[in-house]
Amino acid sequence: MLKIKYPLDIFSYNGKVIEKDFKNITVGRKSKDLPTTVNVINKENVFVEEGVEINLATLNAQDGYIYLGKDSVVMEGSVVRGSLALCEHSQLKIGSKIYGPTTIGPYSKVGGEVNNSVIWGYSNKAHDGFLGNSVLGQWCNIGADSNNSNLKNNYAEVKMWNYREERFIKTGLQFCGLVMADHSKCSINTMFNTGTVVGVNANIFGSGFPRNFIPSFSWGGAQGFTEYKLEKAFEVAEKVMARRGVEFDDTEKEILTSVFESTKKYRNK
């Protein structure tokens, strides 16, 4: 049994989880046919659900599994090396480069280069830029040409912020990228250093590398941060969720308010 102890375990164990889920979901079922325009390697490890739109793409399932969820879209020129789980109604934009094991949750849009990452539902990394060995929560948005480092220049073990111990701890990993919580966003050309942790509802922008622990409800970048006011965060969340037909209700407000209050001590440091 796999046990998630730290957020980084989510991408570290993702390959094993995709393999298990693929076998459970597809047992006794027949995949929909792929168009003849798709270049596929090891077709036996590819499963296509109803309503999938895919053309002029390459799927390489030689060393992993590829699952294309219901009504998902793989646009022209995309290249996938499994394992990949592309969940329902999600999209790979034109020319996407996906290295497994990667999971893209429902109603997400992904482009550029992604390696060994997990993207929760309703999040977007729709443009060029690199995301590697990372985890994005729900309702996140990564601006165009944004990148994260997943390997230190000296090849040393990566340290990452730990909330329980309230300090940076060793991860045991040489490759470790970005962990971003729900409703957080960054502007175009944002650069995240190796092992960066971003809390809930942060808004990051500007040139240079921001700090590698960004508390929840922070607004700013490498030049410094101010507090992201709760009322403003509510306004943005309501607009973002409405675009996907999801209501920003009182439960969501209560959750975000609780996070806002419980994380004040980190914003005041």
C-alpha positions in Angstrom: 0.0 0.0 0.0 1.3 3.4 -0.9 1.1 6.1 1.7 1.2 9.8 1.0 3.4 11.4 3.7 4.5 14.6 1.9 3.1 16.4 -1.2 6.1 15.3 -3.3 5.0 11.7 -2.8 2.1 12.5 -5.2 4.4 12.8 -8.2 6.9 10.3 -6.9 4.3 7.5 -6.7 2.3 8.6 -9.7 3.6 5.9 -12.1 2.6 3.0 -9.8 -0.8 4.6 -9.3 -1.5 5.1 -13.0 -0.5 1.5 -13.8 -2.9 0.2 -11.1 -5.8 2.5 -12.1 -5.3 1.7 -15.8 -5.6 -2.0 -15.2 -8.7 -1.6 -12.9 -10.5 0.9 -15.2 -9.9 -1.0 -18.5 -10.3 -4.6 -17.4 -12.9 -6.4 -19.6 -13.5 -3.3 -21.7 -12.6 -2.4 -25.3 -10.8 0.9 -26.2 -12.3 3.2 -28.8 -10.3 3.2 -32.1 -7.6 5.8 -32.7 -7.7 7.7 -36.0 -5.2 6.6 -38.6 -3.5 10.0 -38.3 -2.2 9.1 -34.9 1.2 7.5 -34.6 1.0 4.9 -31.7 3.6 2.7 -30.2 2.5 -0.3 -28.1 -1.2 0.1 -28.7 -2.0 -2.5 -26.1 -1.1 0.0 -23.4 -3.4 2.8 -24.7 -7.1 3.1 -23.8 -9.4 5.7 -25.4 -12.7 6.5 -23.9 -15.8 7.7 -25.7 -15.7 11.2 -27.2 -12.0 11.6 -27.4 -10.7 14.0 -30.1 -7.2 13.3 -31.3 -5.4 13.8 -34.6 -1.8 14.0 -35.9 -0.3 13.1 -32.5 2.2 10.6 -31.3 1.5 8.2 -28.4 4.4 6.1 -27.1 3.2 3.6 -24.5 6.3 1.4 -24.8 7.4 2.1 -21.2 4.0 3.0 -19.6 0.3 3.4 -20.0 -1.8 6.1 -21.7 -5.4 6.7 -20.7 -7.4 9.3 -22.6 -10.6 10.1 -20.6 -14.1 10.8 -21.9 -14.3 13.9 -24.2 -10.7 14.7 -23.7 -8.7 16.4 -26.5 -5.2 15.8 -27.8 -4.4 18.5 -30.4 -2.2 18.3 -33.4 1.5 17.8 -33.0 1.3 16.6 -29.4 3.8 14.0 -28.3 3.2 11.8 -25.3 5.6 9.3 -23.7 3.6 7.3 -21.1 2.5 6.9 -18.6 -0.2 9.5 -18.9 -3.7 9.8 -17.5 -5.6 12.6 -19.3 -8.9 12.8 -17.5 -12.3 13.7 -18.9 -12.8 17.0 -20.7 -9.1 17.9 -20.4 -7.0 19.2 -23.3 -3.5 18.9 -24.5 -2.8 22.0 -26.6 -1.1 22.1 -30.0 2.5 20.7 -29.9 2.4 19.6 -26.2 5.3 17.5 -25.0 4.3 15.2 -22.1 6.7 12.9 -20.3 5.3 10.3 -17.9 4.3 9.5 -15.4 1.9 12.5 -15.5 -1.7 12.9 -14.5 -3.9 15.7 -15.8 -7.1 16.0 -13.9 -10.6 16.8 -15.4 -11.4 20.0 -17.2 -7.7 21.1 -17.3 -5.8 22.6 -20.2 -2.1 21.8 -20.7 0.5 22.9 -23.2 4.3 23.2 -23.4 6.5 20.6 -21.7 5.4 18.6 -18.7 7.4 15.9 -17.0 6.4 13.6 -14.1 3.7 15.9 -12.7 0.2 15.8 -11.3 -2.3 18.5 -12.2 -5.6 18.5 -10.3 -8.9 19.3 -12.0 -9.9 22.7 -13.3 -6.3 23.9 -13.6 -4.5 25.4 -16.6 -0.9 25.4 -17.8 -2.0 26.0 -21.4 1.1 27.6 -22.9 4.8 27.0 -23.5 7.1 26.6 -20.5 8.3 23.7 -18.4 6.6 22.0 -15.5 8.6 19.1 -14.0 8.3 16.9 -10.9 5.5 19.0 -9.6 2.0 19.1 -8.2 -0.7 21.7 -9.0 -3.9 21.9 -7.0 -7.4 22.8 -8.3 -8.2 26.2 -10.0 -4.5 27.0 -10.6 -3.2 29.0 -13.6 0.3 29.0 -14.9 1.1 32.0 -17.2 2.7 31.7 -20.6 6.4 30.8 -20.8 6.6 30.2 -17.0 9.1 27.5 -15.9 10.1 25.7 -12.8 13.5 24.2 -12.0 13.5 20.6 -10.9 17.3 20.1 -10.5 19.7 22.2 -8.5 22.8 23.5 -10.3 25.1 21.5 -8.0 22.9 18.4 -8.3 22.4 18.3 -4.6 19.4 16.9 -2.7 16.5 19.3 -2.8 15.0 20.8 0.4 11.4 21.8 0.6 9.2 23.7 3.1 7.3 21.5 5.5 4.3 22.9 7.3 4.3 20.4 10.1 7.9 21.2 11.1 7.7 24.8 10.0 11.1 24.6 8.3 12.8 23.4 5.2 13.5 19.7 5.3 15.4 17.3 3.1 13.3 15.5 0.5 15.6 12.7 -0.4 15.2 13.7 -4.1 17.5 15.1 -6.7 14.6 16.0 -8.9 11.9 18.1 -7.2 10.0 21.0 -8.7 6.9 23.0 -7.7 4.1 22.3 -5.3 1.2 24.8 -5.8 -2.0 24.7 -3.8 -5.6 25.5 -4.9 -6.5 28.8 -6.5 -2.9 30.0 -6.9 -1.7 31.7 -10.1 1.4 33.1 -11.7 1.9 35.6 -14.5 3.7 35.2 -17.8 7.5 34.4 -17.6 7.4 33.4 -13.9 10.4 31.5 -12.7 10.2 29.0 -9.8 13.3 27.7 -8.1 13.8 24.0 -7.3 11.6 22.8 -4.5 9.2 25.8 -4.3 6.1 25.5 -2.2 3.2 27.9 -3.0 0.2 28.1 -0.6 -3.5 28.6 -1.3 -4.7 31.6 -3.3 -1.3 33.2 -4.0 -0.7 35.5 -6.9 2.9 35.6 -8.2 4.2 38.0 -10.8 7.3 40.1 -11.8 10.8 39.3 -12.9 13.4 37.2 -10.9 13.0 34.1 -8.7 10.5 34.6 -5.9 11.2 32.9 -2.6 10.9 29.1 -2.5 8.1 29.3 0.2 5.2 31.5 -0.7 2.5 31.6 2.0 -1.1 31.4 1.2 -2.9 34.6 0.2 0.4 36.3 -0.8 0.5 38.9 -3.6 3.8 39.8 -5.3 7.1 38.3 -6.4 10.8 38.5 -6.1 10.6 42.1 -4.9 8.4 41.2 -2.0 4.9 40.2 -1.0 1.8 41.8 0.5 -1.3 40.1 1.7 -3.9 39.1 -0.9 -7.2 40.5 0.6 -9.8 37.8 1.2 -12.6 39.8 -0.5 -10.5 40.2 -3.7 -9.7 36.5 -3.7 -13.4 35.7 -3.4 -14.1 37.9 -6.5 -11.5 36.1 -8.6 -12.5 32.6 -7.5 -16.1 33.3 -8.3 -15.2 34.4 -11.8 -12.8 31.6 -12.4 -15.2 28.8 -11.3 -18.1 30.3 -13.2 -16.1 29.8 -16.4 -16.3 26.1 -15.8 -19.9 26.1 -14.7 -19.1 25.6 -11.0 -20.6 27.7 -8.2 -18.4 29.5 -5.7 -20.7 28.7 -2.8 -20.6 29.3 1.0 -18.7 26.1 1.6 -15.9 27.3 -0.6 -15.9 30.7 1.1 -15.7 29.0 4.5 -12.8 26.8 3.5 -10.8 29.7 2.0 -11.6 31.9 5.1 -10.3 29.1 7.4 -7.1 28.9 5.3 -6.7 32.7 5.3 -6.9 32.8 9.1 -4.7 29.8 9.8 -1.9 31.0 7.6 -1.6 34.6 8.8 1.5 33.8 10.8 3.5 32.9 7.7 2.6 36.1 5.9 3.8 38.2 8.8 7.3 36.7 8.7 
